[in-house]
Amino acid sequence: MASSAAGPAWLRVPDDANALAQHVWPARTHRDADGRLVVGGVTATSLAERFGTPLYVVDETDARARAARIRTAFERAAASVGTGATVYYAGKAFLSGAVVRWVTEEGLGVDVATGGELAVALAAGADPVRIGFHGNNKSIAEIERGVAAGVGAIIIDSEVEIERVADAAARAGRVQRVRLRVNSGVHASTHEFLATAHEDQKFGVSLERAAELGERIRSHASLDFLGLHCHIGSQIFDSAGFAESAERLLAAHAELARVAPVPELNLGGGFGIAYTSADEPAPIEEIALGIAEAVARACRAHDVPVPRLAFEPGRSIIGPAGITLYTVGTTKPVPIEGGWRHYVSVDGGMSDNLRTALYGADYTVRVASRVSEEPPALVRVVGKHCESGDIVVDADYLPHDVAPGDLLAVAATGAYCWSLANNYNHVPRPPVVAVRDGVARVIVRGETEADLLARDAGLDAVVGGEASDRMSASVASDSEEGATA
Ligand code: LLP
């Protein structure tokens, strides 16, 4: 390969392009005596042989440990200011039956954002009382399902939803606990936050109307008002934005608390993780304490009791616990300013990891099947899709002799990769395998081409059998309806 140009400013040329930055990979990820990557006690090569690539791999022990650590951090921080904390796992990051069981066993509730996520959480046996149900446009049917299931809280996102949830609860003869999502005007990302009068986005009600709408909720006998909710953004590295947001919410909270007790304050999720060695989020214990102290200070200033605190981390629990394995198909040096960039094409891409294309996200990649003494080369790992923006890892260094047949591992893909996966170019979505103590098991089966063909109503002849019977049955019932109308 030709010699490398320099990468982006944040990316240092590594002394050793085989090295694994500890805070980027699942805990205890290492290389065995033959240089093969080992995750959860299983070699990446044996996973690839058994399950194929691309492959999502989640380290169960690591995910559980993060769930437990984060729960404990918030509970301790809350206790230090004389209150308690409830932690929900934000299922949108990655939801499957196994993950629901892990987080539930680690003492967390589950936060769902759609009827589909609710269905998974319930089917996996999550206690409905410990489910929070979000969404800025829940259908009436979704609200009814939430109420019927007995979810612990529905998060009301807009004025119109107050009556919708109240009516659904009244129809079901229930009193539904609710939170009110508020747009605090604070938006945070990594170490910076922006605080304005209004944040220009679709979620929540404005801060100025929070107290009035809280009272409106209280006027419904079928609703039980738990408190305010706010989520300020994602991939946040410290407590400053949360503290600012909590202080702002506390004015409305206090106004409501002077009329009747407001038991809770939910500050959402968004705690950041290291995607690359340049990312250094503060320890969650420090963030939790910073938030709890800011809430306590604001409560003192407003002379109201410190409410119970609630949080909804997703990425920080499952993100670092997951990696993706790919096989290299082709490599190609491309001349760029000052040298060469080596394009390394893998057998997946923007269908299994949309984050790079969608957000310009950065990732870390290593060769997983071997080590090499070759010097580092600047690489861009790209997928197999028909789009030049189909990039998995925009910039990292791999040994100069990276070649077709090598197995690559991309770190920190546990959150928002499988959940954003798609079938662009009719590429089936890969399976998810959990590893623990040297044992690997499929927790979500991969799609097959037959799965893709089976949904195509224009392929009756190819699909045949049961699927085509189902399709003609639904066509028949459609035309019957048409005939009656
Ligand atoms: N609670 C609420 C109300 C949320 O909207 C979210 C994320 C969370 C909790 C969990 O946030 P986390 O702790 O996972 O950052 N697809 C984007 C992230 C979208 C997050 C949407 N809401 C990404 O891949 O970066």
Boltz pocket constraint, residues with backbone or C-beta under 6 A from the ligand:
constraints:
  - pocket:
      binder: B
      contacts: [[A, 90], [A, 92], [A, 93], [A, 111], [A, 134], [A, 231], [A, 233], [A, 234], [A, 235], [A, 268], [A, 269], [A, 270], [A, 271], [A, 312], [A, 313], [A, 314], [A, 315], [A, 316], [A, 355], [A, 359], [A, 415], [A, 416]]
      max_distance: 6.0
